[in-house]
């Protein structure tokens, strides 16, 4: 499972019910920046996010995950 949390959101960006054009553009910008960040995982002992040792961005991790899902779906449909 892949999930990404951003705990540094402030102002309108932190609110889930503000759908102004300005806020939506700001959220898109935040999302694009998150995709470029290095992938991290939760350390189950400490409960904190830690960057993975491999040099993988969130964008690359999502692309790999999407490919796996697509391949799995193709296998299921073929059988």
DRENPA-3360 file (N, C-alpha, C; in nm, 2 decimals, always signed):
BEGIN
1 = XXXXXXXX = +0.08/-0.12/+0.00/+0.00/+0.00/+0.00/+0.09/+0.12/+0.00 ~ +0.05/+0.22/-0.08/+0.12/+0.35/-0.08/+0.03/+0.46/-0.03 ~ +0.09/+0.54/+0.06/+0.02/+0.65/+0.11/+0.12/+0.76/+0.13 ~ +0.08/+0.88/+0.12/+0.17/+0.99/+0.14/+0.10/+1.10/+0.23 ~ +0.16/+1.14/+0.34/+0.10/+1.24/+0.42/+0.19/+1.36/+0.42 ~ +0.13/+1.47/+0.42/+0.20/+1.60/+0.43/+0.15/+1.67/+0.56 ~ +0.23/+1.67/+0.66/+0.19/+1.73/+0.79/+0.22/+1.87/+0.80 ~ +0.28/+1.94/+0.70/+0.32/+2.07/+0.71/+0.22/+2.17/+0.64;
9 = XXXXXXXX = +0.10/+2.12/+0.60/+0.01/+2.21/+0.53/-0.05/+2.31/+0.63 ~ -0.06/+2.43/+0.58/-0.11/+2.54/+0.67/-0.22/+2.62/+0.59 ~ -0.29/+2.70/+0.66/-0.39/+2.79/+0.60/-0.50/+2.71/+0.52 ~ -0.54/+2.77/+0.41/-0.64/+2.71/+0.33/-0.61/+2.57/+0.27 ~ -0.48/+2.55/+0.25/-0.43/+2.42/+0.20/-0.46/+2.30/+0.30 ~ -0.47/+2.34/+0.42/-0.49/+2.23/+0.53/-0.64/+2.20/+0.54 ~ -0.72/+2.28/+0.48/-0.87/+2.26/+0.49/-0.92/+2.17/+0.37 ~ -1.00/+2.08/+0.40/-1.05/+1.99/+0.29/-1.17/+2.04/+0.23;
17 = XXXXXXXX = -1.23/+2.15/+0.27/-1.36/+2.20/+0.22/-1.34/+2.33/+0.15 ~ -1.22/+2.37/+0.12/-1.21/+2.50/+0.05/-1.16/+2.47/-0.09 ~ -1.26/+2.49/-0.19/-1.23/+2.45/-0.33/-1.22/+2.57/-0.42 ~ -1.16/+2.68/-0.37/-1.14/+2.79/-0.46/-1.04/+2.76/-0.56 ~ -1.04/+2.83/-0.67/-0.94/+2.81/-0.78/-0.80/+2.83/-0.72 ~ -0.78/+2.93/-0.64/-0.64/+2.96/-0.58/-0.60/+2.84/-0.50 ~ -0.69/+2.79/-0.41/-0.65/+2.68/-0.32/-0.62/+2.55/-0.40 ~ -0.70/+2.53/-0.50/-0.69/+2.41/-0.58/-0.55/+2.41/-0.66;
25 = XXXXXXXX = -0.51/+2.53/-0.71/-0.38/+2.54/-0.78/-0.27/+2.52/-0.68 ~ -0.29/+2.58/-0.55/-0.19/+2.56/-0.45/-0.17/+2.41/-0.41 ~ -0.29/+2.34/-0.40/-0.28/+2.20/-0.37/-0.21/+2.12/-0.48 ~ -0.24/+2.15/-0.61/-0.17/+2.09/-0.72/-0.02/+2.11/-0.71 ~ +0.02/+2.23/-0.68/+0.16/+2.26/-0.66/+0.23/+2.18/-0.55 ~ +0.15/+2.17/-0.44/+0.20/+2.09/-0.33/+0.22/+1.94/-0.37 ~ +0.12/+1.89/-0.44/+0.12/+1.75/-0.48/+0.24/+1.72/-0.58 ~ +0.26/+1.82/-0.67/+0.37/+1.80/-0.76/+0.51/+1.80/-0.69;
33 = XXXXXXXX = +0.52/+1.88/-0.59/+0.64/+1.88/-0.51/+0.66/+1.75/-0.43 ~ +0.55/+1.70/-0.38/+0.55/+1.57/-0.31/+0.60/+1.46/-0.40 ~ +0.56/+1.46/-0.52/+0.60/+1.36/-0.62/+0.75/+1.36/-0.64 ~ +0.81/+1.47/-0.63/+0.95/+1.48/-0.65/+1.04/+1.45/-0.53 ~ +0.98/+1.44/-0.41/+1.05/+1.41/-0.29/+1.09/+1.26/-0.29 ~ +1.20/+1.23/-0.21/+1.24/+1.10/-0.20/+1.13/+1.02/-0.12 ~ +1.11/+0.89/-0.16/+1.02/+0.81/-0.10/+1.06/+0.78/+0.04 ~ +0.96/+0.77/+0.13/+0.98/+0.74/+0.27/+0.88/+0.63/+0.32;
41 = XXXXXXXX = +0.92/+0.57/+0.42/+0.84/+0.46/+0.48/+0.82/+0.49/+0.63 ~ +0.72/+0.43/+0.69/+0.70/+0.44/+0.83/+0.79/+0.34/+0.90 ~ +0.86/+0.39/+1.00/+0.93/+0.30/+1.09/+0.83/+0.25/+1.20 ~ +0.79/+0.13/+1.19/+0.69/+0.08/+1.28/+0.72/+0.08/+1.43 ~ +0.85/+0.08/+1.46/+0.89/+0.09/+1.60/+0.88/+0.23/+1.65 ~ +0.92/+0.33/+1.57/+0.92/+0.47/+1.62/+0.79/+0.54/+1.58 ~ +0.72/+0.49/+1.47/+0.60/+0.56/+1.42/+0.64/+0.68/+1.33 ~ +0.76/+0.70/+1.30/+0.81/+0.82/+1.22/+0.84/+0.78/+1.08;
49 = XXXXXXXX = +0.82/+0.87/+0.99/+0.86/+0.85/+0.85/+1.01/+0.86/+0.83 ~ +1.07/+0.77/+0.76/+1.21/+0.77/+0.73/+1.23/+0.75/+0.58 ~ +1.32/+0.83/+0.52/+1.35/+0.81/+0.38/+1.41/+0.67/+0.36 ~ +1.37/+0.61/+0.24/+1.43/+0.48/+0.21/+1.57/+0.50/+0.16 ~ +1.65/+0.39/+0.17/+1.79/+0.40/+0.14/+1.81/+0.41/-0.01 ~ +1.71/+0.35/-0.09/+1.72/+0.36/-0.24/+1.69/+0.50/-0.28 ~ +1.75/+0.54/-0.39/+1.73/+0.68/-0.44/+1.60/+0.67/-0.53 ~ +1.48/+0.67/-0.47/+1.36/+0.66/-0.54/+1.26/+0.77/-0.50;
57 = XXXXXXXX = +1.21/+0.84/-0.60/+1.11/+0.94/-0.57/+0.97/+0.88/-0.55 ~ +0.88/+0.96/-0.49/+0.74/+0.92/-0.48/+0.68/+0.89/-0.62 ~ +0.72/+0.98/-0.71/+0.67/+0.96/-0.85/+0.71/+0.83/-0.91 ~ +0.84/+0.79/-0.89/+0.88/+0.66/-0.94/+0.82/+0.54/-0.87 ~ +0.80/+0.56/-0.74/+0.73/+0.45/-0.66/+0.59/+0.43/-0.71 ~ +0.52/+0.54/-0.73/+0.38/+0.53/-0.78/+0.37/+0.47/-0.92 ~ +0.47/+0.50/-1.01/+0.47/+0.44/-1.14/+0.50/+0.29/-1.13 ~ +0.59/+0.25/-1.05/+0.62/+0.11/-1.03/+0.49/+0.04/-0.97;
65 = XXXXXXXX = +0.43/+0.10/-0.88/+0.31/+0.03/-0.82/+0.20/+0.02/-0.92 ~ +0.18/+0.13/-1.00/+0.07/+0.13/-1.10/+0.10/+0.02/-1.21 ~ +0.23/+0.00/-1.24/+0.27/-0.11/-1.34/+0.23/-0.24/-1.28 ~ +0.27/-0.26/-1.15/+0.24/-0.39/-1.09/+0.09/-0.42/-1.09 ~ +0.01/-0.32/-1.05/-0.14/-0.33/-1.05/-0.19/-0.37/-1.19 ~ -0.14/-0.30/-1.29/-0.18/-0.32/-1.43/-0.14/-0.47/-1.47 ~ -0.02/-0.51/-1.44/+0.02/-0.64/-1.48/-0.06/-0.75/-1.41 ~ -0.09/-0.73/-1.28/-0.18/-0.82/-1.21/-0.32/-0.83/-1.27;
73 = XXXXXXX = -0.37/-0.72/-1.30/-0.51/-0.71/-1.36/-0.51/-0.79/-1.50 ~ -0.40/-0.77/-1.58/-0.39/-0.84/-1.70/-0.39/-0.99/-1.68 ~ -0.31/-1.03/-1.58/-0.30/-1.18/-1.55/-0.43/-1.23/-1.51 ~ -0.51/-1.16/-1.43/-0.64/-1.21/-1.38/-0.74/-1.22/-1.50 ~ -0.74/-1.12/-1.58/-0.83/-1.12/-1.70/-0.80/-1.23/-1.80 ~ -0.67/-1.26/-1.81/-0.63/-1.36/-1.90/-0.66/-1.51/-1.86 ~ -0.69/-1.52/-1.73/-0.71/-1.66/-1.68/-0.86/-1.68/-1.65;
% end
